[in-house]
């Protein structure tokens, strides 16, 4: 079975509207077991003075763990523990920015995000909003940020989202779920320490890993596909197969999934995701379903778009004995269902990547309604 067999798209059929993107990559990255302990040395030259703190946004699951003792606090640095139980919100970004501005007279020397995709996206958004006026929801969209953010560092503690390398900070806003997509969004520094992913619950490990796998399937089968995105997407796809269908040790699995997440994020940086992510955004906006499991809930019903990918996904679920919840959309009101559909259909670049420029002639509200009713 070859999910990549349908990706040979001729130049004449490929979408041309995006042109050639000149996008930023993460300029500095450290990979390796124990590399977290280099954080203090990395931050030291970025500290402007003793009054300009480094703010650490850390997943609250680490509040009573050994990791906190290793955080290189100096001067008036501050740790803010954040719950990752819900998707990150624009109002949450605004609240964190207000808190920092009220407590410190100087702009922070840096923001460090430690956690999964929620913490990484929050950290990117907070770094941006400390230097840009207004509310975070005003910048949901493409290339709306006007000024560079403060120096920001991303340290993932779970692998799969690609948030550590992407140019977007995905947030739930008052009207939609959409990222702050800009050339200023990517981290200035990333630390990839596979040891930090030890102890992740199996279901969360699977859901987040499937976010990466679905990234690859959507990118490799999209109309935006090009040699750049294909090279990263194929590598990430092959690593996902090793991790979720192979026979690796736990250590090998941690290393390879962290690399799959990085490559998967790079693949969509120069292309786009597709149908599963568009529908997952609607699901998340209305029901608050977290991104990883939301993609899984949707993807298993998308055989018409990604038949080989869905078949492989089912094999991965069976191998790891993962059971997904059912009946989530059963009791939705008509208004809630309409909102879910509207949010999903608003993700135009995702639909265009999946179905081409004439995507809106191929899919409509009733079709999406039938898919959601199965979830």
C-alpha positions in Angstrom: 0.0 0.0 0.0 1.5 3.3 -1.0 -0.1 6.5 0.3 2.4 8.5 -1.9 1.4 6.9 -5.2 -1.1 9.6 -6.0 1.3 12.5 -5.6 2.8 12.6 -9.1 1.0 15.8 -10.2 2.0 17.3 -13.6 3.1 21.0 -13.7 0.1 21.8 -15.9 -2.4 20.6 -13.2 -0.6 22.1 -10.2 -2.0 25.2 -8.5 0.1 28.2 -9.5 -1.6 31.0 -7.5 0.9 30.7 -4.6 4.0 31.6 -6.6 7.4 31.1 -4.9 7.4 31.7 -1.2 10.4 33.3 0.5 9.7 32.1 4.0 11.8 32.1 7.1 13.1 29.0 8.7 14.1 28.5 12.4 17.7 30.0 12.4 19.0 27.9 15.2 18.2 24.4 16.5 19.8 22.0 18.9 19.0 18.3 18.8 20.0 15.6 21.3 19.4 13.9 24.5 20.0 16.3 27.4 20.3 19.3 25.1 17.7 21.1 27.3 20.6 21.8 29.7 22.2 24.1 27.2 19.3 26.5 27.5 21.1 28.8 30.1 24.1 29.2 27.8 21.8 29.9 24.8 19.8 32.6 26.7 22.8 34.4 28.3 23.9 36.5 25.3 20.2 37.4 24.6 19.7 38.9 28.1 19.7 42.7 27.6 20.1 43.6 31.3 19.0 42.4 34.8 15.6 44.3 34.5 14.6 42.6 31.2 13.5 39.1 32.2 13.1 35.9 30.4 9.5 34.6 30.7 9.1 30.9 30.7 5.7 29.6 29.7 5.6 26.0 30.8 2.9 23.3 30.7 1.5 22.9 34.2 2.1 19.1 34.1 5.7 19.9 34.9 4.9 22.1 37.9 5.9 19.3 40.4 8.4 17.5 38.3 12.2 17.5 38.1 12.3 19.6 35.0 11.6 22.9 36.8 14.8 22.6 38.8 16.7 22.6 35.5 15.1 25.8 34.2 18.0 28.4 34.1 16.3 31.3 36.1 18.3 34.5 36.6 17.6 38.0 38.0 13.8 38.6 37.9 12.9 35.9 35.4 9.4 34.4 35.8 7.8 31.0 35.2 4.2 31.0 34.3 2.5 27.6 34.3 -0.2 27.2 31.7 -2.8 24.4 31.4 -2.8 22.7 28.0 -6.1 21.0 28.6 -7.9 23.3 26.1 -6.9 24.8 22.8 -5.0 28.1 23.1 -7.2 31.2 22.8 -6.6 34.8 21.6 -8.0 36.1 24.9 -5.5 33.9 26.8 -2.7 35.4 24.8 -4.0 38.9 25.6 -4.2 38.0 29.3 -0.6 36.8 29.4 0.6 39.9 27.6 -1.2 42.1 30.0 0.2 40.2 33.0 3.8 40.6 31.7 3.3 44.3 30.9 1.8 45.1 34.3 4.6 43.3 36.2 7.6 44.6 34.2 8.6 48.0 33.1 10.9 46.7 30.4 10.2 44.5 27.5 11.3 40.9 28.2 14.6 39.7 26.9 12.8 36.6 25.7 9.9 34.2 25.8 10.6 30.5 26.2 7.8 28.0 25.6 8.1 24.5 27.1 5.4 22.0 26.3 3.3 20.7 23.4 1.7 22.5 20.5 -0.6 24.6 22.8 2.4 26.0 24.8 4.5 26.5 21.7 1.7 28.4 19.9 0.9 30.5 22.9 4.6 31.4 23.3 4.9 32.5 19.7 1.8 34.6 19.9 2.8 36.2 23.2 6.2 37.1 21.8 4.5 38.8 18.9 1.8 40.6 20.8 4.4 42.2 23.2 5.5 44.3 20.3 2.3 44.7 18.3 -0.7 46.8 19.3 -4.2 45.5 19.8 -5.6 42.1 20.5 -4.3 38.8 19.2 -7.5 38.1 17.3 -6.8 41.1 15.1 -3.8 39.2 13.7 -5.5 35.9 12.9 -4.8 35.4 9.2 -1.9 35.7 6.9 0.9 38.3 7.1 -0.9 40.8 9.4 1.9 41.2 12.0 3.7 44.4 11.4 6.7 44.2 13.9 9.0 41.4 14.9 8.2 39.9 18.3 10.7 39.6 21.2 13.2 36.8 21.0 11.4 33.5 21.5 12.5 29.9 22.1 10.5 26.7 21.6 11.1 23.5 23.4 8.7 20.7 22.6 7.9 18.0 25.2 5.7 15.9 22.8 6.3 15.3 19.1 3.9 15.6 16.2 2.4 19.1 15.9 5.2 20.7 14.0 4.5 23.9 16.0 8.2 24.1 16.8 9.1 24.9 13.1 5.9 26.4 11.7 5.2 30.1 10.8 1.9 30.0 12.5 0.5 30.2 16.0 -3.0 28.5 15.8 -5.5 30.1 18.2 -9.2 30.0 19.0 -10.6 33.5 18.5 -14.0 35.0 19.2 -15.1 34.2 15.6 -12.9 31.4 14.3 -9.9 29.1 14.9 -7.1 30.4 12.8 -3.4 31.0 13.1 -1.3 34.1 13.3 0.6 33.3 10.1 3.6 35.6 9.5 7.3 35.7 8.8 7.8 36.9 12.3 6.1 33.9 14.0 8.8 31.2 13.8 11.0 30.6 16.8 14.4 32.2 16.9 15.8 29.1 18.6 14.4 25.5 19.1 15.8 22.9 21.4 14.9 19.3 20.5 15.6 17.0 23.4 13.9 13.6 22.9 14.3 12.8 26.6 11.7 15.5 27.4 9.0 13.3 25.7 9.5 10.5 28.1 6.3 9.6 30.1 3.8 11.0 27.6 0.5 9.1 28.0 0.1 6.6 25.1 -3.2 8.0 23.8 -1.7 11.6 23.7 1.5 10.2 22.1 -0.7 8.6 19.4 -3.0 11.6 18.7 -0.1 14.1 18.4 1.9 11.7 16.3 -1.1 11.3 14.0 -1.1 15.1 13.6 2.3 14.7 11.9 1.2 11.7 9.8 -1.9 13.5 8.6 0.2 16.6 7.8 2.2 14.3 5.5 -0.7 12.7 3.8 -2.4 16.0 3.1 0.8 17.7 1.9 1.8 14.8 -0.3 -1.6 14.6 -2.0 -2.2 18.3 -2.3 -2.2 20.5 -5.4 0.4 22.8 -3.7 2.9 20.0 -3.8 6.4 20.8 -5.0 9.8 19.3 -4.7 10.7 21.2 -1.5 7.6 20.2 0.4 7.7 16.7 -1.1 11.2 16.0 0.1 10.4 16.9 3.7 7.0 15.3 3.6 8.2 12.0 2.3 10.9 11.8 5.0 8.4 12.6 7.7 5.9 10.1 6.3 8.6 7.3 6.3 9.6 8.1 9.9 5.9 7.9 10.9 5.6 4.5 9.4 8.7 3.3 11.3 7.4 4.7 14.6 3.8 3.5 14.3 4.0 0.4 12.3 7.6 -0.7 12.9 9.3 -2.5 15.8 11.4 0.3 17.4 12.7 0.6 20.9 11.2 3.4 23.0 14.4 5.5 22.6 14.4 5.0 18.8 10.8 5.9 18.7 11.3 9.2 20.6 14.2 10.2 18.4 12.4 9.4 15.1 9.1 10.9 16.0 10.7 14.2 17.0 12.4 14.3 13.6 9.2 13.3 11.9 7.5 16.3 13.6 10.2 18.7 12.4 10.2 17.4 8.8 6.4 17.3 8.7 6.2 20.9 9.9 8.8 21.9 7.2 6.7 20.1 4.5 3.6 22.2 5.2 5.6 25.4 5.5 6.0 25.4 1.7 2.7 23.7 0.9 -0.4 23.3 3.0 -2.6 20.8 4.9 -6.0 19.7 3.6 -9.5 18.4 4.3 -8.8 16.8 7.7 -7.4 20.0 9.2 -10.1 22.1 7.7 -12.8 19.9 9.4 -10.8 19.6 12.6 -10.8 23.4 12.9 -14.6 23.4 12.8 -14.8 20.6 15.3 -12.4 22.3 17.7 -14.1 25.7 17.5 -17.5 24.4 18.4 -16.7 21.5 20.7 -13.3 22.5 22.0 -11.8 19.2 20.9 -8.0 19.3 21.0 -6.2 19.4 17.7 -4.5 16.0 17.7 -7.6 13.9 18.5 -9.7 16.2 16.4 -7.7 15.3 13.3 -8.0 11.6 14.2 -11.8 11.9 14.6 -12.1 13.5 11.2 -9.5 11.6 9.2 -11.0 8.1 9.7 -14.0 9.3 7.7 -12.1 10.7 4.7 -11.6 7.6 2.6 -13.0 9.5 -0.5 -10.1 12.0 -0.2 -7.2 9.9 1.2 -8.1 6.2 0.8 -4.6 4.8 1.3 -3.8 7.2 4.1 -7.0 6.2 6.0 -6.3 2.5 5.5 -2.8 3.0 7.0 -4.2 5.1 9.8 -6.6 2.3 10.7 -3.7 -0.1 10.8 -1.8 2.2 13.2 -4.9 2.4 15.4 -5.2 -1.3 15.5 -1.5 -1.9 16.2 -1.6 0.4 19.2 -5.1 -0.5 20.4 -6.4 3.0 20.2 -10.2 3.5 20.4 -11.7 6.9 19.4 -14.8 8.3 21.0 -18.0 8.3 19.0 -21.3 10.3 19.0 -19.6 13.7 19.6 -21.8 15.5 17.1 -25.0 13.6 17.8 -26.6 16.1 20.0 -25.5 19.3 18.3 -28.1 22.0 17.6 -28.6 23.2 14.0 -26.8 26.4 14.9 -23.8 24.6 16.3 -23.6 22.3 13.2 -23.9 25.3 10.9 -21.1 27.1 12.8 -18.9 24.0 12.6 -19.5 23.8 8.8 -19.0 27.5 8.3 -15.6 27.6 10.2 -14.4 24.5 8.2 -15.4 26.0 4.8 -13.7 29.3 5.7 -10.3 27.6 5.5 -9.9 28.3 1.8 -6.2 27.6 1.4 -6.6 24.2 2.9 -9.5 23.3 0.5 -7.6 24.7 -2.5 -4.6 22.6 -1.6 -6.8 19.5 -1.3 -9.1 19.9 -4.2 -7.8 22.7 -6.5 -8.9 26.2 -7.3 -12.5 25.1 -8.0 -12.8 23.4 -4.7 -16.1 25.1 -3.8 -17.7 23.4 -6.7 -16.7 20.0 -5.3 -17.7 20.3 -1.7 -20.5 22.1 0.2 -22.3 22.4 3.5 -24.4 19.2 3.1 -21.4 17.1 2.3 -19.6 18.3 5.4 -22.7 17.8 7.5 -22.8 14.1 6.5 -19.2 13.7 7.6 -19.7 15.5 10.9 -22.8 13.4 11.7 -20.6 10.3 11.6 -18.3 11.7 14.3 
